[in-house]
């Protein structure tokens, strides 16, 4: 006979397991395997991930034979303002570091998306005609009229030999006159050709191109031209030049059609870019300005030099100077700004007579020169931009650098114009928010600008340096970056209203039928904001706060970033590194959160109370008296779970008014992922139990998380 007797509070079986130790096991332990659901939620992810290799190890680190290609560009581009066109000449060196002989090269031609015949346009579905605005209708019509495709000419080797080329949608194939051999297999210093006439390992070629620049008010895109109310124009130029597709160990050529959702997969290299614009324009660009004496006035040069040591942003181009420039219609004279950028995967720039420009230096460990944090904006952005933009840039450089790795580039730039939201490139990003015409702005707009600048500057880490394949995996840059953004926001201000930090912010989406797994192609996402940004960000917050712990998680994420900076990780490299560096088995977590559309739904099914039967204890001998004197109480909490298993967090409330938090690891579900029971021993009478009291785990239904049950309302939370 059991020494325990059941309390009358709740329906209780008259008997308990005959040994106390067995009570600690999951309910129904003897039949758990039979009851286990068909899907093993604790199965390892090996079958879902590629096998480790000499390129990518089982620990998640680059292998000893890891390789990636290298591409460098020398570009001369002219902004033809009267015809609203870009005209460019491009010289490219492509280095084949792969182990493969290449018989052709593939290049991106992303401007080709802006042609009526593009897959992006032809695959558009009909808008809701009942709610269609005139502006949207005009935009739909313009997409069928405007041809902003890239016109290619004179594709040739450096010695003038013509090359055969074929345009395929938003890409172009160049057929090689002879195979391009691997560098490591036929290394030579003879201009890329091996001794004895062996195949070249790198090739130099060039081409000419041009395209019409879209007006973003008519044809929206990630780049283009914005016309301000007084007619002044801002050009934000991105995805603008033919550039090499990525060739990788895991997919070969990444030349998926550019449909607008999936972003970019590119190679690192060096850039020498000469940008010729009307002489009254100011240029913002990726890279270091190499000819400042030719394009800046003497006083502007002095200001730029002084800004390196400034503790607050200093104006390089003032409001008054910008106002004078934007009054000029342009006399046809041109000016060339030359920029150099080393070890970057892309290049973008902006040009306008309307730009104000400020800057301040931010010292970074191990670098002789400070990082020049800078902003460019028209007067329409004042006073918000002058007050916040460059400070937000510097804040991002500091926080991301401390949490991941030091910012390695010489400049970090925020530009206002062209895009409604934000868009990122190496060293430079475009950000849209502006105050009202009278200069006023709400707290919401203020936080919106700070957040978008942190986010877009933060993209320098993911994916500009940790160079993931955006065309395939949107979450690897957007989700990881949104997570670090939320940490940076909380360092900006304690109670910062972050949009993707709290688990309850994703519950509505996780209950919806508009989900696809996070591990879906970027162009197939039904709700990109929730699926690529918020859900992975919140998953990582849960992983940090609830599953691993802050210190272990931070170490693991920094390990991942440092392993893969200036390299190209795949999802498996992230998953494996997070496990490897944290020391925590996370396959169950990544499977549930990233590979399925399941949600979290834990519940308290019942709480049973047990007390010692004095007669039974005395019958067992005097050595049990201490147990009787302790006046301990035993409670068994019956729990259920649907979907993704998660750690169990219980808040115990006692009759004396005190509370206690009990945290149980996810492994409590390992024998039965649907039902478990947990023994709670305490020296006070229990008044109530709340499951997930701080709403940490994205539980979709808190109505069944309390005992005694609280009808029709969520449990009261205690911080």
ZATI-64742 format. One line per 10 residues: number of its first residue (from 1); their letters; for each residue x, z, y of C-alpha. Coordinates in steps of 0.1 Angstrom, whole numbers, plus 5000, padded with zeros to 4 digits. Layout:
<recs>
NUM	A	X,Z,Y | ...
</recs>
This chain:
<recs>
1	XXXXXXXXXX	5000,5000,5000 | 5013,4991,5035 | 5024,5019,5058 | 5007,5000,5087 | 4971,5001,5097 | 4955,4975,5120 | 4941,4983,5154 | 4905,4974,5161 | 4916,4952,5191 | 4909,4918,5177
11	XXXXXXXXXX	4902,4903,5142 | 4929,4916,5119 | 4937,4911,5083 | 4935,4945,5064 | 4969,4939,5050 | 5003,4930,5063 | 5033,4917,5045 | 5047,4945,5023 | 5081,4945,5040 | 5086,4949,5078
21	XXXXXXXXXX	5115,4924,5078 | 5092,4897,5064 | 5069,4901,5094 | 5096,4886,5116 | 5094,4854,5097 | 5070,4826,5106 | 5034,4830,5094 | 5028,4814,5061 | 5065,4811,5054 | 5059,4805,5017
31	XXXXXXXXXX	5037,4774,5025 | 5055,4763,5056 | 5071,4732,5041 | 5037,4720,5028 | 5021,4726,5061 | 5049,4709,5081 | 5036,4678,5099 | 5048,4644,5087 | 5071,4639,5117 | 5101,4662,5114
41	XXXXXXXXXX	5105,4673,5150 | 5139,4687,5143 | 5153,4657,5125 | 5186,4645,5139 | 5188,4614,5161 | 5214,4595,5141 | 5191,4568,5129 | 5179,4561,5165 | 5214,4558,5180 | 5241,4532,5174
51	XXXXXXXXXX	5269,4543,5150 | 5300,4557,5166 | 5329,4532,5169 | 5364,4529,5182 | 5348,4520,5215 | 5323,4549,5217 | 5329,4581,5197 | 5305,4605,5179 | 5312,4631,5206 | 5299,4608,5233
61	XXXXXXXXXX	5333,4600,5249 | 5349,4566,5253 | 5368,4556,5222 | 5405,4548,5221 | 5397,4511,5221 | 5371,4512,5248 | 5372,4481,5271 | 5354,4465,5300 | 5357,4434,5319 | 5371,4431,5355
71	XXXXXXXXXX	5360,4407,5382 | 5374,4404,5417 | 5359,4384,5446 | 5371,4368,5478 | 5341,4358,5499 | 5336,4341,5532 | 5300,4343,5543 | 5283,4332,5575 | 5250,4344,5589 | 5233,4312,5602
81	XXXXXXXXXX	5209,4328,5626 | 5190,4297,5639 | 5182,4286,5604 | 5179,4321,5589 | 5203,4313,5561 | 5234,4327,5544 | 5262,4302,5537 | 5290,4313,5515 | 5322,4303,5498 | 5334,4325,5469
91	XXXXXXXXXX	5367,4327,5450 | 5365,4347,5417 | 5390,4361,5393 | 5375,4370,5359 | 5397,4390,5335 | 5387,4391,5298 | 5396,4425,5285 | 5372,4421,5256 | 5384,4414,5220 | 5364,4381,5221
101	XXXXXXXXXX	5372,4345,5229 | 5347,4335,5256 | 5335,4298,5258 | 5313,4303,5288 | 5305,4328,5316 | 5272,4340,5329 | 5265,4348,5366 | 5236,4365,5383 | 5217,4345,5409 | 5192,4372,5420
111	XXXXXXXXXX	5180,4352,5451 | 5163,4329,5426 | 5137,4355,5420 | 5124,4345,5455 | 5111,4311,5444 | 5076,4301,5434 | 5088,4290,5400 | 5106,4322,5391 | 5095,4343,5361 | 5089,4371,5385
121	XXXXXXXXXX	5064,4351,5405 | 5048,4334,5375 | 5043,4366,5356 | 5025,4383,5385 | 4990,4395,5375 | 4960,4393,5398 | 4956,4420,5424 | 4923,4439,5427 | 4904,4415,5448 | 4878,4441,5457
131	XXXXXXXXXX	4903,4462,5476 | 4928,4435,5486 | 4940,4439,5522 | 4947,4409,5544 | 4984,4418,5546 | 4986,4419,5508 | 4968,4386,5505 | 4992,4370,5530 | 5021,4384,5510 | 5007,4370,5477
141	XXXXXXXXXX	5003,4336,5494 | 5038,4337,5509 | 5054,4343,5475 | 5039,4310,5464 | 5053,4292,5494 | 5087,4306,5501 | 5118,4293,5484 | 5148,4316,5488 | 5166,4304,5458 | 5204,4301,5457
151	XXXXXXXXXX	5217,4265,5462 | 5249,4261,5442 | 5276,4235,5449 | 5312,4227,5440 | 5318,4249,5410 | 5354,4243,5402 | 5386,4259,5389 | 5412,4270,5415 | 5431,4238,5410 | 5400,4217,5419
161	XXXXXXXXXX	5389,4208,5383 | 5351,4206,5383 | 5332,4230,5360 | 5299,4223,5342 | 5272,4247,5352 | 5236,4253,5343 | 5210,4274,5362 | 5187,4294,5339 | 5162,4314,5360 | 5180,4341,5378
171	XXXXXXXXXX	5213,4334,5360 | 5238,4306,5358 | 5261,4296,5329 | 5295,4281,5335 | 5310,4262,5306 | 5348,4267,5302 | 5371,4238,5296 | 5389,4259,5270 | 5382,4294,5255 | 5391,4324,5276
181	XXXXXXXXXX	5412,4346,5253 | 5414,4384,5253 | 5441,4398,5276 | 5453,4423,5251 | 5456,4397,5224 | 5477,4371,5244 | 5491,4389,5274 | 5512,4368,5298 | 5524,4368,5334 | 5523,4330,5336
191	XXXXXXXXXX	5492,4326,5358 | 5469,4337,5330 | 5481,4312,5304 | 5500,4323,5274 | 5534,4309,5264 | 5533,4278,5242 | 5501,4267,5257 | 5479,4296,5244 | 5445,4300,5259 | 5442,4318,5293
201	XXXXXXXXXX	5431,4354,5295 | 5418,4353,5330 | 5405,4325,5351 | 5403,4318,5388 | 5374,4297,5400 | 5353,4291,5431 | 5320,4279,5443 | 5299,4273,5474 | 5263,4284,5479 | 5236,4291,5504
211	XXXXXXXXXX	5200,4304,5506 | 5172,4311,5531 | 5168,4348,5540 | 5134,4362,5535 | 5114,4380,5562 | 5105,4413,5545 | 5072,4416,5563 | 5061,4384,5545 | 5082,4383,5512 | 5091,4418,5502
221	XXXXXXXXXX	5124,4423,5484 | 5153,4447,5481 | 5171,4428,5509 | 5162,4404,5537 | 5154,4404,5574 | 5133,4428,5595 | 5120,4418,5629 | 5116,4446,5654 | 5088,4446,5680 | 5110,4432,5707
231	XXXXXXXXXX	5123,4404,5684 | 5156,4420,5676 | 5165,4415,5639 | 5180,4437,5613 | 5196,4419,5583 | 5201,4439,5551 | 5220,4417,5527 | 5222,4427,5491 | 5220,4408,5457 | 5233,4380,5479
241	XXXXXXXXXX	5262,4363,5462 | 5267,4348,5427 | 5283,4375,5407 | 5293,4380,5371 | 5269,4394,5345 | 5282,4423,5325 | 5298,4415,5291 | 5298,4446,5269 | 5306,4459,5234 | 5269,4468,5229
251	XXXXXXXXXX	5250,4438,5240 | 5274,4409,5247 | 5262,4392,5279 | 5236,4412,5298 | 5218,4383,5314 | 5182,4394,5312 | 5160,4377,5338 | 5157,4396,5371 | 5120,4405,5374 | 5124,4431,5401
261	XXXXXXXXXX	5120,4463,5381 | 5152,4463,5360 | 5181,4465,5385 | 5217,4456,5378 | 5245,4455,5353 | 5278,4446,5368 | 5316,4447,5364 | 5341,4467,5385 | 5366,4448,5407 | 5381,4444,5441
271	XXXXXXXXXX	5364,4427,5471 | 5378,4409,5501 | 5348,4399,5522 | 5348,4382,5556 | 5314,4383,5573 | 5308,4360,5602 | 5278,4369,5624 | 5267,4364,5660 | 5291,4381,5683 | 5265,4405,5697
281	XXXXXXXXXX	5259,4420,5662 | 5272,4452,5647 | 5280,4451,5610 | 5277,4479,5584 | 5293,4472,5551 | 5306,4484,5518 | 5344,4489,5521 | 5369,4495,5548 | 5369,4475,5581 | 5402,4458,5581
291	XXXXXXXXXX	5401,4441,5616 | 5386,4467,5639 | 5408,4456,5668 | 5391,4422,5667 | 5355,4433,5665 | 5353,4467,5682 | 5360,4475,5719 | 5389,4498,5727 | 5366,4527,5734 | 5347,4522,5701
301	XXXXXXXXXX	5380,4522,5683 | 5390,4555,5700 | 5356,4570,5690 | 5360,4559,5654 | 5394,4575,5652 | 5383,4607,5668 | 5353,4609,5645 | 5376,4615,5615 | 5382,4651,5626 | 5348,4657,5641
311	XXXXXXXXXX	5327,4686,5629 | 5295,4669,5641 | 5286,4632,5640 | 5300,4612,5669 | 5285,4580,5683 | 5306,4549,5679 | 5280,4526,5693 | 5257,4544,5717 | 5220,4540,5725 | 5229,4523,5758
321	XXXXXXXXXX	5253,4499,5742 | 5229,4490,5714 | 5201,4484,5740 | 5223,4460,5759 | 5233,4441,5728 | 5197,4436,5716 | 5187,4421,5749 | 5211,4393,5742 | 5196,4362,5726 | 5231,4351,5714
331	XXXXXXXXXX	5251,4323,5729 | 5261,4308,5696 | 5295,4325,5696 | 5304,4342,5663 | 5326,4371,5652 | 5341,4378,5618 | 5342,4413,5603 | 5366,4417,5574 | 5361,4444,5547 | 5381,4454,5517
341	XXXXXXXXXX	5366,4474,5488 | 5386,4485,5457 | 5372,4492,5423 | 5335,4487,5431 | 5308,4470,5411 | 5289,4455,5440 | 5289,4448,5477 | 5262,4450,5504 | 5261,4448,5542 | 5238,4449,5572
351	XXXXXXXXXX	5240,4432,5606 | 5220,4437,5638 | 5224,4438,5676 | 5201,4469,5675 | 5224,4493,5655 | 5234,4526,5669 | 5264,4539,5648 | 5276,4574,5643 | 5303,4589,5621 | 5321,4620,5610
361	XXXXXXXXXX	5349,4627,5586 | 5344,4649,5555 | 5375,4661,5537 | 5376,4656,5500 | 5400,4672,5476 | 5431,4652,5468 | 5425,4625,5495 | 5448,4621,5525 | 5420,4607,5547 | 5385,4622,5550
371	XXXXXXXXXX	5355,4603,5537 | 5339,4587,5567 | 5302,4596,5566 | 5283,4571,5588 | 5249,4560,5598 | 5235,4528,5615 | 5200,4527,5629 | 5180,4511,5657 | 5165,4532,5686 | 5132,4531,5667
381	XXXXXXXXXX	5149,4557,5643 | 5156,4582,5671 | 5157,4611,5673 | 5153,4617,5636 | 5182,4595,5625 | 5207,4609,5650 | 5198,4644,5641 | 5198,4641,5603 | 5211,4610,5586 | 5249,4614,5587
391	XXXXXXXXXX	5246,4652,5580 | 5226,4644,5549 | 5252,4618,5539 | 5280,4645,5542 | 5259,4671,5524 | 5254,4647,5494 | 5291,4639,5493 | 5299,4676,5491 | 5272,4687,5466 | 5275,4658,5442
401	XXXXXXXXXX	5313,4660,5444 | 5313,4696,5435 | 5288,4692,5407 | 5301,4660,5392 | 5334,4646,5405 | 5349,4641,5440 | 5336,4611,5459 | 5364,4585,5454 | 5356,4560,5482 | 5367,4560,5518
411	XXXXXXXXXX	5332,4556,5534 | 5296,4566,5527 | 5270,4549,5548 | 5232,4552,5554 | 5215,4522,5572 | 5180,4522,5586 | 5161,4490,5581 | 5147,4462,5558 | 5135,4484,5529 | 5104,4506,5532
421	XXXXXXXXXX	5119,4532,5509 | 5155,4531,5499 | 5180,4510,5480 | 5216,4518,5470 | 5249,4500,5467 | 5285,4511,5466 | 5294,4531,5497 | 5262,4519,5515 | 5225,4523,5512 | 5194,4511,5531
431	XXXXXXXXXX	5168,4538,5540 | 5134,4531,5556 | 5117,4562,5571 | 5113,4563,5609 | 5095,4587,5633 | 5064,4577,5653 | 5069,4553,5682 | 5069,4583,5706 | 5098,4599,5686 | 5076,4626,5670
441	XXXXXXXXXX	5078,4633,5633 | 5062,4657,5608 | 5080,4681,5584 | 5069,4658,5556 | 5087,4628,5572 | 5118,4650,5580 | 5120,4661,5544 | 5113,4625,5533 | 5143,4612,5552 | 5166,4639,5539
451	XXXXXXXXXX	5155,4633,5503 | 5158,4596,5504 | 5193,4597,5519 | 5204,4623,5494 | 5190,4601,5466 | 5204,4568,5477 | 5239,4582,5486 | 5237,4601,5453 | 5235,4567,5435 | 5272,4563,5442
461	XXXXXXXXXX	5277,4586,5412 | 5248,4571,5391 | 5252,4541,5386 | 5278,4529,5410 | 5306,4548,5394 | 5291,4561,5361 | 5282,4524,5355 | 5250,4524,5333 | 5230,4493,5325 | 5201,4494,5350
471	XXXXXXXXXX	5186,4462,5338 | 5179,4480,5305 | 5177,4518,5311 | 5162,4528,5345 | 5163,4565,5337 | 5201,4566,5333 | 5206,4561,5370 | 5172,4571,5385 | 5164,4600,5363 | 5199,4616,5364
481	XXXXXXXXXX	5203,4610,5401 | 5168,4624,5409 | 5178,4656,5389 | 5211,4661,5409 | 5191,4652,5440 | 5168,4682,5434 | 5198,4705,5431 | 5213,4691,5464 | 5179,4696,5481 | 5178,4732,5471
491	XXXXXXXXXX	5213,4737,5485 | 5201,4721,5518 | 5173,4746,5521 | 5162,4774,5497 | 5125,4765,5496 | 5130,4728,5499 | 5098,4709,5487 | 5115,4689,5459 | 5092,4664,5443 | 5108,4663,5408
501	XXXXXXXXXX	5121,4698,5401 | 5091,4718,5388 | 5077,4711,5353 | 5041,4712,5364 | 5047,4681,5386 | 5048,4659,5355 | 5020,4674,5335 | 4993,4650,5347 | 5015,4620,5338 | 5023,4634,5304
511	XXXXXXXXXX	4986,4638,5296 | 4978,4603,5307 | 4974,4571,5287 | 4997,4552,5311 | 5029,4565,5294 | 5056,4546,5276 | 5087,4564,5263 | 5115,4570,5287 | 5137,4550,5263 | 5118,4518,5273
521	XXXXXXXXXX	5131,4487,5290 | 5131,4490,5328 | 5107,4461,5333 | 5081,4474,5309 | 5075,4507,5326 | 5038,4512,5335 | 5046,4539,5360 | 5083,4536,5370 | 5082,4565,5395 | 5069,4590,5369
531	XXXXXXXXXX	5087,4575,5339 | 5122,4566,5353 | 5125,4592,5380 | 5103,4623,5377 | 5099,4628,5339 | 5137,4626,5330 | 5145,4647,5361 | 5121,4674,5351 | 5132,4672,5315 | 5168,4679,5327
541	XXXXXXXXXX	5156,4708,5348 | 5139,4723,5318 | 5170,4716,5297 | 5191,4734,5323 | 5168,4763,5331 | 5151,4770,5298 | 5170,4755,5269 | 5208,4755,5275 | 5212,4777,5306 | 5226,4768,5339
551	XXXXXXXXXX	5263,4773,5332 | 5263,4755,5299 | 5242,4726,5312 | 5263,4722,5344 | 5295,4720,5323 | 5280,4694,5300 | 5267,4672,5328 | 5300,4673,5346 | 5318,4665,5313 | 5295,4634,5309
561	XXXXXXXXXX	5301,4623,5345 | 5339,4627,5343 | 5341,4610,5309 | 5323,4579,5321 | 5332,4575,5357 | 5343,4539,5363 | 5331,4531,5328 | 5298,4520,5312 | 5279,4546,5292 | 5249,4539,5270
571	XXXXXXXXXX	5221,4565,5263 | 5237,4577,5231 | 5269,4585,5251 | 5248,4608,5273 | 5229,4624,5245 | 5260,4630,5224 | 5280,4643,5253 | 5253,4668,5263 | 5253,4682,5228 | 5291,4681,5224
581	XXXXXXXXXX	5299,4699,5256 | 5270,4724,5256 | 5273,4734,5220 | 5235,4733,5216 | 5216,4711,5191 | 5194,4689,5214 | 5182,4661,5191 | 5147,4677,5190 | 5146,4677,5228 | 5158,4641,5234
591	XXXXXXXXXX	5136,4628,5206 | 5105,4645,5220 | 5111,4639,5257 | 5129,4605,5257 | 5117,4587,5225 | 5080,4596,5224 | 5050,4600,5247 | 5042,4634,5234 | 5034,4663,5256 | 5039,4701,5253
601	XXXXXXXXXX	5009,4723,5245 | 5016,4758,5233 | 4988,4784,5229 | 4983,4820,5219 | 4959,4819,5190 | 4957,4857,5185 | 4975,4890,5190 | 4972,4917,5163 | 4981,4953,5168 | 4995,4976,5141
611	XXXXXXXXXX	5003,5013,5140 | 5020,5035,5114 | 4998,5053,5090 | 5012,5089,5091 | 5000,5097,5056 | 5018,5067,5042 | 5050,5075,5060 | 5050,5111,5048 | 5045,5100,5013 | 5076,5078,5015
621	XXXXXXXXXX	5098,5108,5023 | 5113,5129,5051 | 5139,5102,5060 | 5110,5081,5075 | 5100,5109,5100 | 5122,5093,5128 | 5101,5062,5126 | 5069,5083,5129 | 5083,5103,5158 | 5092,5071,5177
631	XXXXXXXXXX	5055,5063,5183 | 5064,5026,5180 | 5037,5000,5181 | 5038,4966,5164 | 5021,4935,5176 | 5020,4901,5159 | 5015,4872,5183 | 5001,4841,5166 | 5012,4809,5184 | 5004,4773,5181
641	XXXXXXXXXX	5021,4741,5193 | 5010,4705,5197 | 5035,4678,5204 | 5070,4686,5216 | 5083,4719,5203 | 5098,4741,5231 | 5112,4776,5235 | 5086,4803,5236 | 5084,4824,5268 | 5062,4855,5267
651	XXXXXXXXXX	5054,4879,5295 | 5042,4913,5281 | 5021,4935,5303 | 5017,4971,5293 | 4990,4996,5301 | 5014,5016,5323 | 5017,4986,5346 | 5052,4975,5336 | 5060,4940,5324 | 5087,4925,5301
661	XXXXXXXXXX	5098,4890,5295 | 5106,4878,5260 | 5124,4845,5255 | 5125,4830,5220 | 5146,4799,5211 | 5130,4766,5200 | 5142,4772,5165 | 5113,4796,5159 | 5093,4764,5152 | 5119,4749,5128
671	XXXXXXXXXX	5099,4758,5096 | 5065,4750,5110 | 5062,4731,5142 | 5025,4738,5146 | 5020,4775,5139 | 5042,4805,5140 | 5038,4843,5144 | 5062,4866,5161 | 5065,4904,5157 | 5068,4924,5189
681	XXXXXXXXXX	5079,4960,5186 | 5074,4983,5217 | 5069,5019,5226 | 5040,5013,5249 | 5005,5000,5244 | 5002,4963,5252 | 4976,4953,5277 | 4981,4915,5278 | 5004,4886,5269 | 5010,4854,5290
691	XXXXXXXXXX	5027,4824,5274 | 5050,4803,5297 | 5042,4826,5327 | 5064,4808,5352 | 5053,4774,5340 | 5087,4763,5329 | 5081,4740,5299 | 5055,4715,5313 | 5027,4729,5291 | 4997,4707,5297
701	XXXXXXXXXX	4970,4734,5292 | 4975,4769,5305 | 4939,4778,5298 | 4949,4790,5263 | 4981,4808,5272 | 4968,4843,5278 | 4957,4872,5257 | 4931,4885,5262 | 4918,4850,5270 | 4911,4843,5307
711	XXXXXXXXX	4880,4821,5307 | 4881,4789,5328 | 4911,4797,5349 | 4949,4796,5346 | 4968,4828,5340 | 4981,4849,5369 | 5018,4843,5373 | 5044,4868,5381 | 5077,4857,5396
</recs>
